[in-house]
Amino acid sequence: MGMMSDEIVVIRQGQRKGDPAVITVNCPDKVGLGCDLSRIIFEFGFCIVKGDISTDCKWCYVIFWVVPNGSSCRSVDWAMLKNRLVAVCPPSSLFLYYVVNPEPKPKQVYLLQVSSVDRAGLLNDVSQALWELELTIHKVKVWTMPDGNVMDLFYITDNRELLHTKKRQDDACNYLKKMLGESSTYCQVRLTSPEFGGLECTTTSLSPSITENMFNKCLSELEKNLQSEGGDGKLNKVSVTFDNSLSPAHTLLQIVCKNQKGLTYDVMRTLKDFNIQVSYGRLSTNAKGNCEMDLFTSQADGKKILDEKKQNALRSRLKMEIINPLRVMVASRGPDTELLVATPIELSGRGRPSVLYDVTLALKQLGISIFTADIGRNIICSCQWEVYRFLLIDRPDLSLGSICTRNRITEHVRNMLMA
């Protein structure tokens, strides 16, 4: 394989409304490239409905057909999308001169402090503005003060890696102040202090009952719940099979399930975490929303996946990540009501994209305000999770303590996250 175009990434928008956009990537290969590409496409509010992946482990050629997710309200910045996709592709010089692709250096973490008058949907608007500024949120602490102002603390990294400059800091604050209008009272960006503990996981502070309800459901129980949700011709089960008879060098991994928000990303990040290489792949989605993936795979040593224990472990993990890639729960916290959302962290240390935006958008649509918000990284059941906690404000016309209301919040937030 070799270069088929002078451009690393080419995006062709659909000719008519409803037509998919076509994203073509043509670059040197690297471990986890499919995960990185699908993650960015997911972050920009797109669902991959069709795809072809081909690589000889040196050069990779990928085509994705994408459509907007049903719940996505973000306008598309095509130039930013292209730049982000190009940024995760190894430069062609690594292929031409056989240079080993270096490990990316960890980005500097900054603390952004924003204060403004509270209003409905404020956190959603701020998270959208930070995304437009190409700033990635890693941790958040938000609380409402007695005077009606809100103090937001965001631990962020800069995709442009320019936040150390005063101009970039001033531009970011001015952008936020313009978005907030007269309600903005304070904005400052600075390096995190030595007291900042970094982005490493800590032991969870969740109660045993919440941990049990959110994280200890077995796969068989989840599959049973999925089967009860069937209808409208959509698949109500997930099929994961292995076939070693079709290729002398690769194991065919076949996945059949309903398509959903982030599906390709969830599959690719799981394969990346298992150190599984995809040499050729094809995925398609039919009119009923059912997705089929055929992936010719191998292990890190280039061998086929023959061991049944490895197959069973990978099968169970893939099913779990497809059926239940995240956790959503509404619980009591003393006299108050708390919304909890937990998403897995990749072995590379990255959290799931767009969670804060999607959750706050769902609450905004329901007309529910947030009193405090917190994002932390925890080790739960021997796995790393990003845990989002929102203390909700009760309304006279909406009792957050009722089971009906809590179920409605849980369902709406989950639908927003998975669509």
C-alpha positions, 0 to 999 in steps of 0.5 A: 500500500502507499499514498493514494492522495496528497491530502491525509484527510479528505471530507466530502459533505453530502450533496443533499439533506440527509446524505452522509458525509464521506471522510477519507483518511490516508496515512501511515498506520499506528496502533489504535488509529481506528480508535482515535479517528472514531473517537473524534468523529463521535466527539463532533456529533456524528454516527458512522453508518458505513466504513471500510478499513484497510492496512498492511500495518505500515500504511492505512486507508480508511473511509467512513460514511457519517451522519449527525447523531439524532441528539446532536445539537452542535453545528459542524466546524468542518475545518476543525474536524479535519484538523483534529483528524489530521492531528492523530495521523502519523506524519508521512515522514515516519513511513518514508524514513522508517522512524518509530512513532514517538509516544505523545507527551502528556499535555499541561493541565490548566485551571480555568476559573469562571464566575457568572450569574446563575441561569438555566443551561449555564454549564451546558453553554460553557462546556460548548464554548470550551469545546469550540475553543478546542479546550478539553475538560478533564475535571470540573467543580461547580457550585452555586453561591448564596448570592446567586452567582456560580463559580466554575473550576475547569481543569483543562488541556489545550488541543492547540497547545498554546494556552501557556501564552497570554494571547491564547488565555485572553482570547479564551476568556474574551470568548467566554465573556462574550458568550456569557454576556453581562452575567460574566463577573470573572474569568482567569486561566493559570497553570495548575498548582503543585497541590493539584493531584493530576488526572490519576484515579483515586479510590471512589467515595461512592456509597456501597449501595450506589456502587452495587446498583451502578457497576455490579450488573452481570452480562446475562442480566443486561442481555435479558433487559436488552431482549425486552426492549426489542421492537420496530425491527431493531435487533434486541441482542448483540452477537459477537463471533470468531472465525479462524477458517477464512484467513490464514493470517487473521481471525474474523471478528463479526459483530451484529447489533443495533447501531447507536451513538459511539458504537464504532468508538466503543468497539475500537477502544475495546480492541485497542485496550486488548491490543488487537490489531484490525488489518481489514474491516467493513461495517454497514448499517441497514434502514432499521438501524442494525449494524454489522461489522466484519473485522479481520484481526490479529494479536500484537504478535501478529498471530490469530486469536485462537485461544478460547479463553481470550476469545471469551474474554474479548467477547464478554467485554465487547458485549458489555461495552456495546450494551452498557458502555456507561452508567446512569443513576439518580439517587438520594444524597441526604435530603437532595437528589443527585444524578450520577453518570460514569464512563470508562477511561481508556488505558491511554488515560482518555475519558469518553468525549462530550459527556458533560455537554450531553448530560447538561443538554439533557437536563437543560431540555428537562428544565432542571437546574444544577446546584453543584457539579463534580467530575472525578476519576475513580477506581471502581471494581478494579476498573478506571471510571470517570464519574460525573456527579450533579446535585439537582435543584428541586422545582415546585412543579417537579418533585425530584424525589418521585420514582417517575421523575427519576426514571424520566431523568435517567432515561432522557440522559441515557438516550442523550448519551447513546441516542 
